[in-house]
Amino acid sequence: MKKILLLGASGSIGRQTIDILQSRREDFSLLGFSVGNQDNLIVSLITSFPEVQSIFLLNKRRIPELSKQFPHINFFSGEDGIKRLIESLQVDLMINALVGFIGLEPTILALQQGIDVATANKEALVVGGKLINEIIASGKVHLYPIDSEHVAISKALKGNEQTAQRLILTASGGPFLHLSRTEMTKVTVQEALHHPSWKMGKKITIDSATLMNKGFEIIEAHYLFNFPVDKIDVLFHPESKIHSLVYFADGSYLADIGPSDMRIPIGYALYGGQRKVGLPHNDLTLDSFPTFHFEPLDDEKFPLVSIAKEAIRIGGSLPCVLNAANEVAVYAFLEEQIPFLGIEEVIKWALDNAKVIGEPSLEELIAVDKMTRTLVTNYIKGKY
Amino acid sequence: MKKILLLGASGSIGRQTIDILQSRREDFSLLGFSVGNQDNLIVSLITSFPEVQSIFLLNKRRIPELSKQFPHINFFSGEDGIKRLIESLQVDLMINALVGFIGLEPTILALQQGIDVATANKEALVVGGKLINEIIASGKVHLYPIDSEHVAISKALKGNEQTAQRLILTASGGPFLHLSRTEMTKVTVQEALHHPSWKMGKKITIDSATLMNKGFEIIEAHYLFNFPVDKIDVLFHPESKIHSLVYFADGSYLADIGPSDMRIPIGYALYGGQRKVGLPHNDLTLDSFPTFHFEPLDDEKFPLVSIAKEAIRIGGSLPCVLNAANEVAVYAFLEEQIPFLGIEEVIKWALDNAKVIGEPSLEELIAVDKMTRTLVTNYIKGKY
């Protein structure tokens, strides 16, 4: 019985994780979770998982009422609430399905406490990959990716690490794959939120449209698999059935193929990197294999991929600046404060104006994140 | 330094094997080989591989002349010539690139002598898979497939055997994938020899057009990977870039992808199931990934696949009858004695009229093969 803490229970990954936990009550107990917006989820989760001991709520208004109804449960909220949630529990695995920089501290905290982490939070690795890998190097804890791309690479690399030469992350290309740069200047929020193959949260859907998401995944792959970014490529594959590939010394590739169903990679991570029979998932049957299209990445059309690679080459605090600028810019775009290509422009501005700290500590990263957000917010106010 | 015996040096697989051996003189020595038709190859091979000790020639006329020129080399020919070739050498690996039933005895003989075998000869496993697996069960010798499909499955299965549920052999579909049965009645030998994606010998090219080849590969996969034939599927993929797939318990597939270049699977087999850097091969670059098409197998249009499965379900000497009838029918088609769909008709007739021996010995298989050839030849003479 694996004891689980789930951060981000109300998001897309969180709900699909719960789907699997519910189907495998014999393998997992859910000791705690955090919820952001949809706190109506709380009561149904407590009912489904009566073993729950601790809950974090973003919205603290409901805590008095819930504490009365469930006196045996600890409720947390506020700035250090997630930290206290983690410290209140003895779990085997924390699933980090938070979105954004706020995912960094919990990942580091959990790993430091000897808790394995399965992460759908990209930003933690983008910003703090070096710090995270230093903890993992101890050999006492594991970090499992949940992204379909990184699970695909894990599967293809397994047992074949010695002869792997390149990692190839597939990318649907998002809704604007075939637009010109000129056409991209005019796209609306609604158009950008219309992802062709995956149903995801808003932040990651915009990151997919700008290809920032793929840049982040390159950085994640770099840290997860110890591959230099120059050996990590992107291949457009609009059908999202090949989830990624590894290229080997003999000129062949291994590719992970499957339906566009995040429950498969989530299940793989929940079981510590093992395929399990009987978990809920959609089927890609031989009758339903669609035609697979491919296109090489066009760096001029989607410059954020090479910008992400460059940020890692320079390293230090620069990936933190990249992430903070992107977060601010994406939410500014979602609120129609800046145009679609403004996201890219804002990120470039932030990177051009950043001072790089060589080996930042967690505290320094938090400070860089905060400062970048202020600078970028002011820049947007001034320019747009 | 691995000591090699190559059977079928002048065929398509044989020549590509030599290509690799020549590029890796530091890893392999070629102690012997057999040649069929193109015996002008002999002198150039002896020059390239001065370590050669024994040679089999189909055509014995040249032996006196060659013996004079190369007195240190043993030359063999005639009915037991291949047997004597094998017995004359101490090698680590025999590459069986013979075509047809004649590949069976050498494979069994080599394995019995403790020599590992890499086989491109399908017919040995189709006819004698059970006998071969009994020798391999000793754990002292290995059989490595050379077929791109089976190498693909080996790569995808490696380390993942526990959760593999189905094997999926891809098939280009050959030149007649989109013809109707009526159109197939009229196809010519030249049309049948025009394979869309692979350049191969004549026998296997016709087997690809009838899909008998895929039926044989199902039988091979059944013996190589200990999978029941009901868990082995066929998927049409005309571009021949996905070389086969394995379907796993979690709803995902692993696929081996690469250029249509047999030197890659040959290299994998030569190194005992390992990917090697720097062997000669074509490249499938990210820029050159074509669009991948897929179609499910149409059993009514290509009945030989299910006929092959049925032959294995019944077992015993029936797969031997299937193979012998096919060999005779294919050569009769190549000589324009029967029409294209006559191949299928002749095979069905042979299977319908066969008496099944339950657990045939090698000698019994040789007798069944001989008798089937006579019966089928007479049947063709009488009917066509």
Interface residues (C-beta under 8 A of the other chain):
Chain A: K155 A156 K158 G159 N160 T163 Q165 I168 D233 L235 I242 H243 L245 F248 A249 D250 G251 S252 Y253 L254 A255 D256 I257 G258 P259 D261 I264 G267 Y268 Q274 R275 K276 V277 G278 L279 H281 N282 D283 L284 L286 D287 F289 P290 T291 F292 H293 F294 P296
Chain B: K155 A156 K158 G159 N160 T163 Q165 I168 D233 L235 I242 H243 L245 F248 A249 D250 G251 S252 Y253 L254 A255 D256 I257 G258 P259 D261 I264 G267 Y268 Q274 R275 K276 V277 G278 L279 H281 N282 D283 L284 L286 D287 F289 P290 T291 F292 H293 F294 P296
